[in-house]
Amino acid sequence: MFPILPTIFEDSGAIDFTGTRAVLEYILAAGADGIVFPGLASEYDMLSTDERLQMTVKLGEWIAGRVPLVIGASSADPELAMQFARAGAKAGAVASMVLTPHRHAKNRQAMADYFAAIHEASGIPVMLQNAPAPMGVGLAVDEVAWLAEQVPGIRYVKEETQPSGQRITQLSERAGDALDAVFGGAGARYVIDELVRGAKGTMPACEVTEVHVAMLKCFADGDIDGARTLFERSLPLLSVQAVFRWRLTKAVLKRRGLIASDHVRAPGPALDAFDQSEVDALLARIADLVPLDRVPGATAA
């Protein structure tokens, strides 16, 4: 379980480092196996280069080796992608997660060279994030497998192009030893199917981390029914998250007392009064799993 750490902002739009660290400590206290930053759920494309580099340094200091860090190095500019990956390696990251670049969508070799350059620049493994358009390219399974075979530095894939379960099965069979692990994503909305098919984990948004941690533990312990029960109970909230993305994540984190502001920079639909009431109703139904008034690690050190 490697949740995506969101970037928390003040009402002014400036980064709230205290709030971001509070969310990080909550994720770790909830039992996550690692942290990913920045990802799509971090509003990474709304952060300046300096902000991303500053956050990378701070995460290295805050995490201090407690869990693995996967640094998001996606950028339309390959030089920046290499810079982000190098900064991640310096901060102790174990891998860089990189979206498939649109500029090389029709050129396999150019894409292979792009990923190879990022690996060479940083010295840490690459996790190829295969997200669908418009965020990524949505490569075919054979293309992803070919890249893994051609670029030894690609050791992981985060598969988010649908149907993700089928693609994880096919990719595991096709790539073989060229990959160490395939992870699921898409907010953990398909996590049980992905795990059954051989995914080694998932990288969802973080607002219900303890539920996802418990779900994966049940699955690992052979309690598939228990894992499915947790999945079914969390799915209505995750369905809302599929529409409102980071706004839903921050709305829940604010209700949990972790952040002071639910400000977002990224465009997208806002929660209106009816949506807010629906979120309250959905959270009330899983209050035993996601308490709003007692959150482990809510106070940042």
Secondary structure, DSSP 4 states (H G I P E B T S, - for coil): --PBPPPPB-TTSSB-HHHHHHHHHHHHHTT-S-EEES-GGGTGGGS-HHHHHHHHHHHHHHHTTSS-EEEE---SSHHHHHHHHHHHHHTT-SEEEEEPPGGGTT-HHHHHHHHHHHHHHH-S-EEEEEPPTTTS----HHHHHHHHHH-TTEEEEEE-SSSHHHHHHHHHHHHGGG-SEEEE-GGGTTHHHHHHTT--EE---STTHHHHHHHHHHHHTT-HHHHHHHHHHHHHHHHHHHHHTHHHHHHHHHHTTS-S-----S-SPPP-HHHHHHHHHHHHHTTTTS-SS--TT-S--
